[in-house]
Amino acid sequence: MLLLALFPLYFTNAQQISESDTREEKKIQRVQQRLNRARDPLAASKATFYSAALPGLGQFYNRRYWKVPLAWAAVGTGVFVYQFNQTQYLRYRDAFKLRNAGFTTDEFYDINGDGVGPDVSNNALEQAQKGSQSQRDSSVLIAIGLYLLNIIDASVDAHLKPFNVNEDLSIKMHPVIQPLSIGAGTETGLKLTITL
C-alpha cells in the first residue's frame, strides 16, 4: 500500500527532473550555436556581401538590429540629396538653354509676374547651374562614401564578434617579497595580474 502511495510521487519527481534536464540541454544547445556562429570564418565575408547587396542587411546578419535604420538613413539621405541637386541642376540647365535659344518662357524669366523681365539674368542662371552641378557631384561622392561605410561597418563588426569583450576586466598589483635564488637575502617587487 505504501508503495502505491509513493509511486505517483516518484513519477512527478522524475518528470520534473527530465523537464529541467531538457531545459539545460536546450540552454547548452543555444550557447553552442552562438559559439559556432561566432567562430564562423566566413561570417565577415557574408556580412560584407549582404551589406553590399542591400544596405543594413549585413548589420542584420551580425544581429546589430539597431544599426539597420542608421544604415538605411545614411544611404537614403545621400540618395535624397543627390536627387534634389539633380532636379535643381536640370531646372537651371533647361532655363539656361531656353534663354540661349531666344525663348522667354522659362520659369525664371518673370518670377514676380509684373511683365518686365528677365528677373534672373543669363549669367545668374549659368552660375546657379554650375553651383548645383558641383553640389550634385559632391553628393554622389558622399552617398558612395556612406554606402562604403555601411559595408565596412558590417565587415569590421563581423570580424570583431568572436573576441571576448567582457565587463570583468581587472588589474591587480601585489607586493612580492621572495628569497634570492643565488645567495642570501630577499628581493622585493610588484606582481601585476591582468584578468581579461
C-alpha positions in Angstrom: 0.0 0.0 0.0 2.8 2.4 0.9 4.4 1.5 -2.4 1.3 2.6 -4.3 1.2 5.9 -2.4 4.8 6.7 -3.2 4.6 5.6 -6.9 2.9 8.8 -8.2 5.4 10.9 -6.2 8.3 9.1 -7.9 6.9 9.8 -11.4 6.2 13.5 -10.8 9.7 13.9 -9.4 11.2 12.0 -12.4 9.1 14.2 -14.7 10.4 17.4 -13.1 14.0 16.1 -13.4 13.5 15.3 -17.1 12.0 18.8 -17.7 14.9 20.5 -16.0 17.3 18.3 -18.0 15.7 19.2 -21.3 15.8 22.9 -20.3 19.5 22.6 -19.5 20.1 20.8 -22.8 18.3 23.5 -24.8 20.3 26.1 -23.0 23.6 24.3 -23.8 22.5 23.9 -27.4 21.7 27.7 -27.7 25.1 28.6 -26.2 26.8 26.1 -28.6 25.0 27.7 -31.6 26.1 31.1 -30.5 29.7 29.9 -30.2 29.6 28.2 -33.6 28.2 31.4 -35.1 30.9 33.5 -33.5 33.6 31.1 -34.8 32.3 31.0 -38.4 35.3 32.0 -40.5 33.0 33.1 -43.3 30.9 35.4 -41.2 32.8 38.5 -42.1 32.6 37.8 -45.8 28.9 37.0 -45.6 28.2 40.2 -43.7 30.2 42.2 -46.2 28.4 40.6 -49.1 24.9 41.1 -47.5 25.7 44.7 -46.7 26.9 45.4 -50.2 23.8 43.8 -51.7 21.4 45.8 -49.5 22.5 48.4 -47.0 21.7 47.3 -43.5 21.4 43.6 -44.3 25.0 43.0 -43.1 24.2 44.6 -39.8 21.0 42.5 -39.6 23.2 39.4 -40.2 25.5 40.4 -37.4 22.5 40.8 -35.1 23.1 44.5 -34.6 19.5 45.4 -35.3 19.8 49.0 -34.0 22.3 49.8 -36.8 19.9 48.8 -39.6 17.9 52.0 -39.5 21.1 54.0 -39.3 22.5 52.4 -42.4 19.2 53.0 -44.3 19.1 56.6 -43.1 22.7 57.3 -44.1 22.4 55.8 -47.6 18.9 57.1 -48.1 20.0 60.7 -47.2 22.8 60.5 -49.7 20.5 59.4 -52.4 17.9 62.0 -51.5 20.4 64.9 -51.5 21.7 63.6 -54.9 18.1 63.6 -56.4 17.4 67.1 -55.0 20.6 68.5 -56.5 20.0 66.7 -59.8 16.5 68.3 -60.0 17.8 71.7 -59.3 20.6 71.3 -61.9 18.1 70.2 -64.6 15.8 73.2 -63.8 18.6 75.7 -64.2 20.1 74.0 -67.2 16.7 73.8 -69.1 16.0 77.5 -68.3 19.5 78.5 -69.5 19.1 76.5 -72.7 15.7 78.2 -73.4 17.2 81.6 -72.8 20.1 81.0 -75.2 17.7 79.7 -77.8 15.8 83.1 -77.6 12.7 81.9 -75.7 11.2 83.9 -72.7 9.1 81.0 -71.4 11.3 79.6 -68.7 10.3 79.7 -65.0 12.9 82.2 -64.0 12.1 84.9 -66.7 9.2 86.6 -65.0 9.1 85.3 -61.4 7.2 88.2 -59.8 4.6 88.4 -62.6 5.0 92.1 -63.4 5.5 91.5 -67.1 9.0 93.0 -67.1 11.8 90.5 -67.4 14.1 88.8 -67.1 14.1 88.7 -63.3 17.1 86.3 -63.3 19.9 87.0 -65.7 21.5 84.6 -68.0 24.7 84.9 -66.1 22.9 84.1 -62.8 21.3 81.0 -64.4 24.7 79.8 -65.6 26.2 80.3 -62.1 23.2 78.5 -60.5 23.6 75.6 -62.9 27.3 75.3 -62.2 26.7 75.5 -58.4 24.0 72.9 -58.4 26.2 70.6 -60.6 29.0 70.9 -58.2 26.7 70.1 -55.2 25.3 67.2 -57.1 28.7 65.7 -57.8 29.7 66.2 -54.2 26.5 64.5 -53.0 27.4 61.5 -55.2 30.7 61.2 -53.5 29.1 61.5 -50.1 26.5 58.9 -50.9 29.1 56.4 -52.2 31.2 57.1 -49.0 28.2 56.4 -46.8 27.4 53.2 -48.7 31.1 52.1 -48.3 31.0 53.0 -44.6 27.9 50.7 -44.2 29.9 47.8 -45.8 33.0 48.5 -43.7 30.9 48.6 -40.5 29.3 45.2 -41.2 32.7 43.7 -42.1 34.5 45.0 -39.0 31.7 44.1 -36.7 31.7 40.6 -38.0 35.5 40.3 -37.6 35.4 41.6 -34.0 32.4 39.5 -33.0 34.3 36.4 -31.7 36.5 38.5 -29.4 35.7 38.5 -25.7 34.6 41.9 -24.7 33.7 41.0 -21.1 32.9 43.6 -18.5 35.1 41.7 -16.0 38.4 43.3 -16.8 40.7 44.0 -13.9 44.3 44.7 -12.9 45.7 43.8 -9.5 49.1 44.7 -8.0 50.5 42.9 -5.1 53.8 43.5 -3.3 56.1 40.4 -3.5 59.0 39.5 -1.1 60.9 36.4 -2.0 64.3 34.9 -1.3 67.1 35.4 -3.8 67.8 32.4 -6.0 71.5 32.9 -5.6 73.0 34.0 -2.2 71.4 35.1 1.0 68.8 37.8 1.2 65.4 38.7 -0.2 64.2 40.7 -3.2 61.1 42.9 -3.3 58.9 43.8 -6.2 55.4 44.1 -7.6 53.3 41.3 -9.1 50.9 42.5 -11.7 47.9 40.4 -12.6 45.7 41.3 -15.5 42.4 39.5 -15.9 40.9 39.7 -19.4 
